[in-house]
Amino acid sequence: MASDNPFFTDEGMFISKSLRSKHKQGSTDIIPERTEKAKQKLERVNKALRHEEPDRVPVSDFFWGQFLQRWREDLGLPEGTDIYEYYDLDFIVTLPNMDPHIKDFEILKQTDDEVLVKTGYEAHVRKKFTYPMPAFVHFDTNTIEKMEAFEFDDPFDDRRYYSGGDNQIGGVGDGFARDLPPWVDQVKALYPDIPVYGSVCEAQEQGWRIIGSENMLLWIGLYPEKLGKFLRRVGDFLVGITEGQIKAANGMLDGMVIWGDVAYKNGMMFSPEYWRKYFKPVVADIVDVCHSNNIPVIYHGCGDSREIFSDMIDLGIDGYNPLEAKSGLDVIELRREYDHKIALCGNMDVMEWADLPMDQLKNTVLRKLNAAKGGGMIFMSDHSVPNSVSGERFDYVMKLVREYGNYPLDLGEHDIPDIK
C-alpha cells in the first residue's frame, strides 16, 4: 500500500496530489483564474472533439498507482512528480461521490495485507494492498425483493460535492484511500492549470455495484421488466449526479466522462435490444443534460461494443474511449467505418506499449496517428497505463506523439492516404 496514497479509482485513474494542493481550496463562488496554457489545452481538446485540427493532437490518460511509482523510479524523478504536469497532458478526470448511500466505510476486517470494507453501495469489497484490483465478495442487495426496495440518497446532497469522506469508486480501486477531499476542492485546485472533466456511471456500471455482476446478467434473463424498472430508478439517480456536479462546479467543468462497460472482449454483455430499451435512455438523458450546459461527453466503455456504436453516435456522444485493441478494435478501421461522426479516444495497446520492439512500437504509434487527421482523436491508452509499461517506454511514446503529432501531420512513410 502506497504511503502517499493519491486519488485512485477502479478505472485506473489518478488525480494529482500536487495539483490538488497547488491552489487555495474552498467555495466555488469565486472561480480561480485560468492560465493561458490551460485555455490552450481546452481549445485543443474541444477542437479535436469537434473534428477540427488544433495545434497538436491532444494527449491524456489514466494511470495505475504502481505504474506511477515505476515511472518515477525508471526516469529518476523526484517522489511526487506529477505526470500530468511533466508531459503537459491536456485534461484530467475527477469523481464525485456516487455511492447510493452516503456514509463512511464500515471496516469488516483489516490486516497489514488487506482490508475488507462495506461501502455506501452496501457491497463488501476486499482490497489486498499488493493486488492491482479489489474483489467484490458480497452484495447485500442480492434478491429481487431487496432490489425493488432499494432506496437512493439524494443525488443533490451537498456532501457528495462539498464534503470530504469515503466513497467506493474513489477509495477502493487501484489503491485504498479514505477521507477523500471534497470534490469541489479537487476541481477548483485543478481548474487553473488543466481542463477538468467530471464523471458519472451509466445504469449498468452503477447497477452491478449494487446487485453484483452475476445478478445483473441473470436477472436480465429471469426478470427483465423488474430489473428494467430498477434500472430506470438507477438512471434517475445518475442524471441527478450529473446535474449535481455541473451545479456544484459552477462553470469549472470542461467535460464529462460516462463510465459504462457493457461489452466483453468478444462482444456485448447482453443483447443490444435490452441495452437499447433500458440502458440507452439513461445515457441519452445524461448526454442531454451535459450538452444543454455546453459540456462535451466522452463515453468510456471497455470491450467490443461495435454492435451499439451507431447508437452512441445517434446519442451525440462526442468521443469514445478506450477502444480496446485487445478486443479487436483499431482506430484506423473505425475511422474508415464511421468517418468523423465520433471522436476516437484511445486504442494504444498497453501490451504492445510494454513489450513491442522499439522500432515496431514507433510504427504502431505513427500508424495510429493517421486517425487524428482532420481532428477527432485524443491519444490515450486502450484502457489505462499499468506497471507492465516501463517509464522509459512510456516516455518514448510520449515523445513520439509530441514530435509527430503537430498539425499539419507529417507521418512520412507511415501516412495512410485514404484516411483524411
C-alpha positions, 0 to 999 in steps of 0.5 A: 500500500502506497504511503502517499496514497493519491486519488485512485479509482477502479478505472485506473485513474489518478488525480494529482496530489500536487495539483490538488494542493497547488491552489487555495481550496474552498467555495466555488463562488469565486472561480480561480483564474485560468492560465493561458496554457490551460485555455490552450489545452481546452481549445485543443481538446474541444477542437479535436472533439469537434473534428477540427485540427488544433495545434497538436493532437491532444494527449491524456490518460489514466494511470495505475498507482504502481505504474506511477511509482515505476515511472518515477523510479525508471526516469529518476524523478523526484517522489511526487512528480506529477505526470500530468504536469511533466508531459503537459497532458491536456485534461484530467478526470475527477469523481464525485461521490456516487455511492447510493448511500452516503456514509463512511466505510464500515471496516469488516476486517483489516490486516497489514495485507488487506482490508475488507470494507462495506461501502455506501453501495452496501457491497463488501469489497476486499482490497489486498494492498499488493493486488492491482484490483479489489474483489467484490465478495458480497452484495447485500442487495442480492434478491429481487425483493431487496432490489425493488426496495432499494432506496437512493440518497439524494443525488443533490446532497451537498456532501457528495460535492462539498464534503470530504469522506469515503466513497467506493469508486474513489477509495477502493480501486487501484489503491485504498484511500479514505477521507477523500477531499471534497470534490469541489476542492479537487476541481477548483485546485485543478481548474487553473492549470488543466481542463477538468472533466467530471464523471458519472456511471451509466445504469449498468456500471452503477447497477452491478455495484449494487446487485453484483455482476452475476445478478445483473446478467441473470436477472436480465434473463429471469426478470427483465421488466423488474430489473428494467424498472430498477434500472430506470430508478438507477438512471434517475439517480445518475442524471441527478449526479450529473446535474449535481456536479455541473451545479456544484462546479459552477462553470469549472467543468470542461467535460464529462466522462460516462463510465459504462462497460457493457461489452466483453472482449468478444462482444456485448454483455447482453443483447443490444435490444435490452441495452437499447430499451433500458440502458440507452435512455439513461445515457441519452438523458445524461448526454442531454443534460451535459450538452444543454450546459455546453459540456462535451461527453466522452463515453468510456466503455471497455470491450467490443461494443461495435454492435451499439456504436451507431447508437452512441453516435445517434446519442451525440456522444462526442468521443469514445474511449478506450477502444480496446485493441485487445478486443479487436478494435483499431482506430484506423478501421473505425475511422474508415467505418464511421468517418468523423461522426465520433471522436476516437479516444484511445486504442494504444495497446498497453501490451504492445506499449510494454513489450513491442520492439522499439522500432515496431512500437514507433510504427504502431504509434505513427500508424495510429496517428493517421486517425487524428487527421482532420481532428477527432482523436485524443491519444490515450491508452486502450484502457489505462497505463499499468506497471507492465509499461516501463517509464522509459517506454512510456516516455518514448511514446510520449515523445513520439506523439509530441514530435509527430503529432503537430498539425499539419501531420507529417507521418512520412512513410507511415501516412495512410492516404485514404484516411483524411 
